[in-house]
Amino acid sequence: MIAPEGRADRLLPPAPQTRRTTLQAIGAFLSGFAKRAFTLVFLSRLFFSVGIFSVFNFVYYIITDYTGVANIPAGSPKAAVATIASMNVISQIAPSP
């Protein structure tokens, strides 16, 4: 019914890792771009992050300059942007009727 796990004393110790130089680490990271799937996923996540960053910065600008800090209930533009971002995530996750 339940698959038992192996005993801890039978596990092999981890192989010792060799220390890589910074250039080797950068080379290992860049070698992933040889695969098309890695490149597409990396670029899509990069563009998504840049898009979210620019939208939230624009929301911060709108809240501080157009709405005014005095008119924000919490008195903090950062808290207002965080609230808007949270409502955005909830509205995307919640099922529609």
C-alpha positions in Angstrom: 0.0 0.0 0.0 2.7 2.5 1.0 6.1 2.2 -0.5 8.7 2.1 2.3 11.7 4.4 2.1 15.2 3.0 2.3 17.1 3.2 5.5 19.1 6.3 6.0 22.3 4.4 6.9 22.3 2.8 3.4 22.3 6.1 1.6 25.6 7.0 -0.1 27.3 10.2 1.1 27.2 13.0 -1.4 30.0 13.1 -3.9 32.5 15.9 -3.1 32.0 18.9 -5.2 34.9 20.6 -7.0 35.1 24.3 -6.7 34.3 26.1 -10.0 35.7 29.5 -11.0 33.3 32.3 -11.8 34.1 31.9 -15.5 33.2 28.2 -15.4 30.0 28.9 -13.6 29.0 31.6 -16.2 29.9 29.1 -19.0 27.8 26.4 -17.4 24.8 28.8 -17.2 25.2 30.0 -20.8 25.5 26.5 -22.1 21.8 26.0 -21.4 21.0 28.5 -24.1 22.1 25.9 -26.7 18.8 24.2 -26.0 15.8 25.9 -27.6 13.4 25.0 -24.8 15.6 26.6 -22.1 16.0 29.7 -24.2 12.3 30.1 -24.8 11.4 29.6 -21.1 14.2 32.0 -20.0 13.0 34.7 -22.4 9.3 34.3 -21.5 10.0 34.6 -17.8 12.3 37.5 -18.4 9.7 39.4 -20.4 7.0 38.5 -17.9 9.1 39.9 -15.0 10.0 43.0 -16.9 6.3 43.6 -17.8 5.1 43.1 -14.2 7.9 45.4 -12.9 6.9 48.2 -15.4 3.2 47.9 -14.7 3.6 48.0 -10.9 6.0 51.0 -11.2 3.3 52.8 -13.3 0.7 51.9 -10.7 3.0 53.4 -8.0 3.4 56.5 -10.1 -0.4 56.9 -10.6 -1.1 56.4 -6.9 1.5 58.9 -5.7 1.0 61.6 -8.4 -2.7 61.4 -9.4 -4.4 60.0 -6.3 -2.1 61.7 -3.8 -0.5 60.1 -0.7 -3.0 61.9 1.6 -6.0 60.2 -0.1 -4.6 56.7 0.3 -6.3 54.9 3.2 -3.1 53.3 4.6 -1.1 56.4 3.9 1.6 54.3 2.2 1.8 54.1 -1.6 3.8 50.8 -1.3 1.0 49.3 0.8 -1.6 50.5 -1.8 0.4 48.9 -4.7 0.8 45.7 -2.7 -3.0 45.6 -2.1 -3.7 46.2 -5.8 -1.2 43.4 -6.8 -2.8 41.0 -4.3 -6.3 41.8 -5.6 -5.0 41.2 -9.1 -3.6 37.8 -8.2 -6.8 36.8 -6.4 -9.0 37.9 -9.3 -7.0 35.8 -11.7 -7.0 32.7 -9.4 -10.6 32.9 -8.3 -13.0 31.0 -10.5 -15.4 33.1 -12.6 -19.1 32.3 -12.3 
